[in-house]
Amino acid sequence: MHSLGKKEFLFAVGLALLHSVFSVFVILSSLWLCLALWFQEPLGWLASRFMIGLWIAFALSILGIYATQNFINRYTDILIYLLGFLLGLFWYFSLEAKQDRDWNPEVAQVLSYERKGDEITLHNVRNFTWYADGHYDAHWESRHVNLNKITGVNIITSYWMGPQIAHTLVSFDFADSKPLTFSIEVRKEKGEEFSTFGGFFRKYELSLVAADERDLIYTRSNSRGEQVYFFPTNMTKTESRALFEEYLHKADELKAQPKWYNSLTSNCTTLVFDMVQAVSQRDFPMDYRLLASGYLPNYLYDLNALSHQFTMKQWYQQAHVNPRVSHIDHLSSEQYSTLIRQGLPAKKSIQSP
């Protein structure tokens, strides 16, 4: 038997490695493209499903699975596959976020504001009245705040699919006015349901909602039955003011150019982290808990952004909103904000370091 020489052996190994890498590429690229077609449905429901089936059959043929015959010949098929995938990439990344869809009423308005020095007047602030069955009375209003009157910043986490994943909200306290809450959310169209996987594939635009605490938090703790936790932070006065201004900048950006929501990179937690990191004088290292957002309070505790007068277990007990409010209806904004703060550390005067 003729033995392979060293060059022939290395060539065979290299060729096998190249085939393996290409096979992995075909599997991953096909999975991505088929999911993009599934969620976007560029040709309508039926035609998009047919396209997905055709693409899967073509990919399996190239991989030699179930179909050993080439469509034309192997090299031509590979060239067609690469060209088709490049066209798919071009189509996907040319999708533009829009402002003018038929939006769900709760995200129909775009936040805007007027500024005169430290005086801010916010327009399209949401102040809906929510009911236990999920219905609401819609009401949008303007709010006036003074940046010098910010007395604290609170992180709210709302758990809706287990302990690992939570929706993150940020609430600002003021010395002379009611708290104001910001939430980065999916901007759903009428009749549209949220899908975590769809959020990876440009299915939803991004929305910044500014609202009364009773609106944004009550709808989660009472109407939807999510488990909500309220954590006052140790942010300085300078950081708190700068963070509020970052929200104003985000409102400017979204008003000028709508953006896509992304379940991994542009969601309610990662965008808040980006803003906090931009304004903070402290180091906030990257951490897996920014992706597993349900553990965000633990991350903040480790960074001393939460008071250490409680252990983390005690924090979760004290910060739990539902036991205080879930059995009560028809609360005023002031009553609701007071109840969700019961048992939490009293606000201290926050100064710049």
NORSUL-V724438 format. One record per residue. N is the residue number from 1. SS is DSSP state (@ for helix, = for strand, . for the rest). PHI is phi in whole degrees, 0 to 359 (* if undefined). Layout:
n=(N/N)
ss=(SS/SS)
phi=(PHI/PHI)
//
This chain:
n=(1/2/3/4/5/6/7/8/9/10/11/12/13/14/15/16/17/18/19/20/21/22/23/24/25/26/27/28/29/30/31/32/33/34/35/36/37/38/39/40/41/42/43/44/45/46/47/48/49/50/51/52/53/54/55/56/57/58/59/60/61/62/63/64/65/66/67/68/69/70/71/72/73/74/75/76/77/78/79/80/81/82/83/84/85/86/87/88/89/90/91/92/93/94/95/96/97/98/99/100/101/102/103/104/105/106/107/108/109/110/111/112/113/114/115/116/117/118/119/120/121/122/123/124/125/126/127/128/129/130/131/132/133/134/135/136/137/138/139/140/141/142/143/144/145/146/147/148/149/150/151/152/153/154/155/156/157/158/159/160/161/162/163/164/165/166/167/168/169/170/171/172/173/174/175/176/177/178/179/180/181/182/183/184/185/186/187/188/189/190/191/192/193/194/195/196/197/198/199/200/201/202/203/204/205/206/207/208/209/210/211/212/213/214/215/216/217/218/219/220/221/222/223/224/225/226/227/228/229/230/231/232/233/234/235/236/237/238/239/240/241/242/243/244/245/246/247/248/249/250/251/252/253/254/255/256/257/258/259/260/261/262/263/264/265/266/267/268/269/270/271/272/273/274/275/276/277/278/279/280/281/282/283/284/285/286/287/288/289/290/291/292/293/294/295/296/297/298/299/300/301/302/303/304/305/306/307/308/309/310/311/312/313/314/315/316/317/318/319/320/321/322/323/324/325/326/327/328/329/330/331/332/333/334/335/336/337/338/339/340/341/342/343/344/345/346/347/348/349/350/351/352/353)
ss=(./././././@/@/@/@/@/@/@/@/@/@/@/@/@/@/@/@/@/@/@/@/@/@/@/@/@/@/@/@/@/@/@/@/@/@/@/././././@/@/@/@/@/@/@/@/@/@/@/@/@/@/@/@/@/@/@/././././././././././@/@/@/@/@/@/@/@/@/@/@/@/@/@/@/@/@/@/@/@/./././././././././=/./@/@/@/././././=/=/=/=/=/././=/=/=/=/=/=/=/=/././=/=/./././././=/=/././=/=/=/=/=/=/=/@/@/@/=/=/=/=/=/=/=/=/=/=/././././././=/=/=/=/=/=/=/=/=/./././././=/=/=/=/=/=/=/=/./=/././././././././@/@/@/././././=/=/=/=/=/=/=/./@/@/@/@/./@/@/@/@/@/@/./././=/=/=/=/=/=/././././@/@/@/@/@/@/@/@/@/@/@/@/@/@/@/@/@/@/@/@/./././=/./=/./././=/./././@/@/@/@/@/@/@/@/@/@/././././././././@/@/@/././@/@/@/@/@/@/@/@/@/@/./././././././././@/@/@/@/@/@/@/@/=/./@/@/@/@/./././././././@/@/@/@/@/@/@/@/././././././././././././.)
phi=(*/284/272/290/284/298/295/296/295/296/295/296/296/298/294/295/295/298/297/294/297/295/296/297/300/298/297/291/292/293/300/297/294/294/292/298/295/298/278/274/48/294/252/92/301/291/295/293/295/297/299/298/298/295/293/298/298/295/295/295/297/297/282/77/256/68/238/269/279/281/292/239/212/302/291/293/298/297/297/297/299/297/295/297/292/298/296/297/297/298/299/294/282/268/295/250/293/232/257/252/273/275/283/302/306/287/232/286/263/253/295/219/202/238/229/229/65/272/271/239/247/264/249/65/276/276/217/282/258/260/241/300/274/94/284/207/261/282/205/248/215/253/232/250/225/243/299/285/261/292/247/179/232/237/258/243/243/238/264/231/210/98/287/277/241/218/274/252/236/231/242/252/265/231/289/235/204/293/300/232/247/247/219/268/225/287/264/275/277/302/80/273/255/279/228/301/291/299/293/275/233/53/276/228/281/264/228/251/252/253/206/294/302/298/289/293/272/300/299/274/285/249/288/263/71/284/267/246/231/239/239/292/259/259/293/286/298/297/296/297/296/297/294/300/294/296/296/297/297/297/298/300/299/289/289/283/210/300/229/275/283/226/299/254/254/227/236/295/265/295/289/297/300/300/291/297/296/292/255/278/268/255/270/244/291/297/205/300/288/283/268/276/296/296/261/304/302/296/297/296/296/296/268/63/279/247/300/264/287/247/286/295/297/294/301/297/291/285/276/292/281/306/300/274/234/295/262/242/243/60/272/285/302/296/296/296/298/291/296/288/260/298/81/266/305/296/294/256/292/265/242/289/291)
//
